[in-house]
């Protein structure tokens, strides 16, 4: 395994490693990259991640020219507005796929999920490679997503030959995934671009998908299976700050035999009592953007020292939608007032 900092990055050097899988930083989370035209590398990536075959892989491009090589036209005008505003950036769009994108990448679907990342280093690498790359998160499927190079090492050790270290990811949560149908846009997964951001640009109806049935066909990455989960059980507490605080304290009092309790809080909640030796607290931040950046770091840190993790929810709306989406998918149980 070789770790190279973006401060000393040589794109031509990195491209030589693309006979296999490369771990790369993005503005959202770290990703595992492989050329879409290298089926052996794509297959190895799937095995590394232990990713189910019916979970499609997202694809990253470096230019609109490269996008047109893999998707069918015409591109909806609604998408063009979003791309003009948010690309490069944390927005993934579902397009009708050309046959050059393998069925393995698409999980047999007719669509392919594509985004143009904001990282200038990654864009340069993709451009030098001359091919789009599959780019799922660089973690074992189901685990909390990686926001540092160290997280990638935690999950894969030396199984990834090259890891590019770009420091902590500035957003810390995955991209927003959007589809188009019948003249409207549908948010399939909330993420780095908020619903409100999209509504401010779109000149059409915007729907937020509510997945009541996990067995229906998965249209995009990150929908169907349990995701983002630490190994320790996670209990999510919802409600107003005082209700969340009360629920967490009640759990601590009612479970004296649980020897190591991790508590993921944000600055809106103060337990207000001395924390004893069996309680470890991780403060995820003072606002929702900071919570986004620190959420996965908090889950991974507490997972190392806790037998159970208690997580404080946030209000829905704006970045709160993405935060709660991740916590709800990670949770083993949810406590509501």
N, C-alpha and C positions, 0 to 999 in steps of 0.2 A: 504493500500500500504506500502511495506517495501523496502527501498533502502539499498543495501549492497555494500560496496566497494570491489574491487578485492583484496585490501591489507589485508582484513580480511575474505577472501572467504573460505568457507567450502563446497566442492562439494557435499558431502553427504547431507548437509542441503539444498542446492539448489535443488537437485533431488526430495526432498519431495514436492516441489511446482509444479512438472510436471504433476499433475492431472489437471493442467490448463495451462495458457500461461505465459512465463517468458521473460522479456526483457533483452537482453545480449549485451555486447559490442563486436565488431569484429574489425579487422584492417581496414575495409572499412567504414561501418556505423553500428549503433545499429540495432539489429534484434529482432523480436518476434519469440520465439522458442516454439515448441510443438512437442511431439513425433509423428512420422508418424503413429504409431500404436494406437494412442488415437484419434478416430474420433470426439469425443465430444470436445476435446481441439482444434483440427484443425478447426472445425466448429466455435467455439468461436473466434478463431484468425481471421477467415475470416470476421466475423461480426464486430469485433473490428476495423479492418482495412477498412471495407466497400469495400472490394476488389471484383471486378467483377468475376463471376464464370468462365469466359473464360480466366482468367489470371493465368497461372500455377504457383504453389508455388515452389521456389527453396528448395533443400534439402542439409543439411550439415552432413558429416560423420567425424568420428575421426580416421579412419584407412582404409587401403585397404581391410582388411577382411570385414569390415562393408559395404564398397562399393560393394563388390561382392555379398553381401546378397540381394541387391536391383536392380542390373543391370545385363543384359544378356551379356554373353561372346560370342565371343572373343571381347576384348577391342582393338580398332584400335591401331596399332603401333604408329601412329601419336599422339594419345592421351597419350600414355605411355611416349613419349619424353617430352610432355608438363607437365605431372604430375611429372616426375623426376626433372624437372627444377623449376616448379612454385608451387607445392603443398608441404606443406600447404601454402596457399596464396590466393590472390584475383583473382582466375580463376575458372569460372564455365563451366562445360562441359556437353553437352547433350548426354545422353546414352539411349540405348534401355532399357525400364523399365521392371522389373519383375512384376507379378500381386500383389505382396505384397505391392506395392505402390499404394494407392487407386486412383481411377479415379478422385476423387475430387481434390486431390493434383496435378494430371497431367492434369486437365481440359479436360479429355477424350482423350488426346494424347497418343501415344505409347512410347513417350520419357519422361525422367525425367532429370531435370537440377540439377547437383550435384557439390558441391565443398567441399574441406577440409580447413576450416578456419585456420588462422595462430595463433590466440589467444590461448595460452597454457591453460588459464583458461577455455575457451569454449571447447577445445578438451577434457580436463579432465572431464567436466560436461557431455558431450555426451558419453564418455567412461563409466562413472559411471552409467549413465542412461541405457546404454546397447542397445540403439536404435538410429537410425538417427533421426534428427529433421527437420521439415520444418523451414525455416529461412528467411522470407521476411523482408524488412526493417520495423523498429518499428515506423511507422508513419501512419496517415490516408491516404488511397490511394489518390494519386494526389498531396499531400503536399510535400514540400522539405524534403528530407531524414534527419534523426536525426544523428548528430555526437557527441552529449553529452547526458547524462542521463536527463538533464534538458529539452532537446527537446522532449524526450519520455513523460515526465510529461506534457509538453505543450499540446500534442495531446491526451493523454489518462487519465490524472489525476490519480485518484485512481482505475481505471478500471483494471489496471495490478497489480496483487498482489505482485509481486517481480520484482524489477529493479536492475540489477547488474551494478554498476557505475565503469567503467574502465577509466574515464577521456575522453578527446577528442580523437576521432578516428584518428590514424596516417595517413591514406590515405585520407579519407573524401569523397570518391566517391565509388559507388558500384563496384562489380567485373566485369571483362571482361567475356562475354558469348560467347562460341565457339561451333560450331557444326561441324560434319564430314559427308561428302557425296562424293561419286564418287572419292575417292582418294585425296580430298582436304579439307581444313579447311575454315570455314566461320565465320567471326566475326559478331555475331548478335547484340552485344552491346559493345561498347568500355568502358574500365574501368581501374582498377588498374594495369593491365598488358597491355602495349601498343602493337599496331600492330607490331611495329618494334621489340619489345621483342619476339613476337611469330614468326615472320619471321626469326629471328636469330637462332631459335631452330628447326623449322619445316623443314622437308625434303620433302616438297610438296608445292603446290600452296596455297596461303592464299588470300581469298576474303573478302572484307568488304561489308556487306549487306547494300544496300541503299533502305530504305523502302519508295517507292513512293506511295504505296497504303496501307493505314492504315486498310483496311477492310480484308486483307488477313489473313490467319490463323496465330495466334501467336504461335511461336515455343518455346519461352522462356520468362521468366519474364521480365517485364520492356520495352516492345516493343510497344504494340498496343495503349494504352491510353495516355492521357495527364498526364505528371508526373512532380514532383519536383516543383509544382507551388505555389508561395505565393498567399495569398488572394487578395492582391493589383495587378492591372494589371502590367505586366512586358513587357518592350520594350527592345529588344536586338539590339544593334548597332554593325554592322560588318564593317570590312575594316581595313586599316592601321591606326596606332595610331592617326595621325592628322585628318583622316576622321571620326574616332569614336568621338574624342574630339569635332570636329566641329558639328557633328550631335547632340551630347548631349547638347552643348551650344545653338544650334539653337532651340531645343525643349524647353529648359528652357526659352529662350527669347520669343518664340512664344506662351507660355502658362502661362501668368502672373496670371491667375485665379486658377491655380493648387497650392494649399497652402502648400502642403507637398510633396516634391520630394526627393526620395531616389536614390542615385547614387552608383552603385557597380563598382568600378574601380580596376585596378591593377597598379603596379608601372610603367608600360610602358606608362601610360597616366596621365598627369597633366592638370587639367582644366585651370590652369594659370590665374584664376580670383578669387577675394574674394568670398567666399561662404556665401550667406546671410542666414538669419534665417529660410527660408523655405526649404533650401537644406541640406540634411544629406548625408555624404559621408562615405562609408565603403570601405577601401582598402583591397582587397582580397590577396595581396601579391606581392612579387618581382619576383617570377618565377612561372612556371606553376604547379609545385608540391605544392607550397604554396597556389596557387589559388585553386587547388583541395581540400586541407585540409579546406579552409575557405569559399568555395562557398556557401554551405548550411547554415552555420552560418550567412553569410552575407545576404542571402535572408530572413532568418527568422528574423534577427535583424532589417533590413530595413522595413520588412512587419509590424512590430509593430508601426512604427512611420511615415509611408509614405502612401499617397493616390495613388502614382504611383512609380514604380521602373524602373530606366534606368540602363541597364547593359552593360558594355563594353565587347565585345567579344575578343577572343585571336586567334592567328594563329592556323591553323590545323596542325596536325602532333604530334606524341608522346602523351603526356598528353593532348594536346590541343584538340584531337579528343573527348576524354571523356568529357572535360569541355564544348565544344560546343554542344555535344549531349544533355547534361543536360539543357543548356540554351535554345537551340532550342525547346526542348520539353516543357519547362516551359513558353516560351514566348507567349504573346497574339498577338504581332506583331513584325516584324523584319525590321529594317532599314538598307538598303545596299547602298553603294555609287553608 
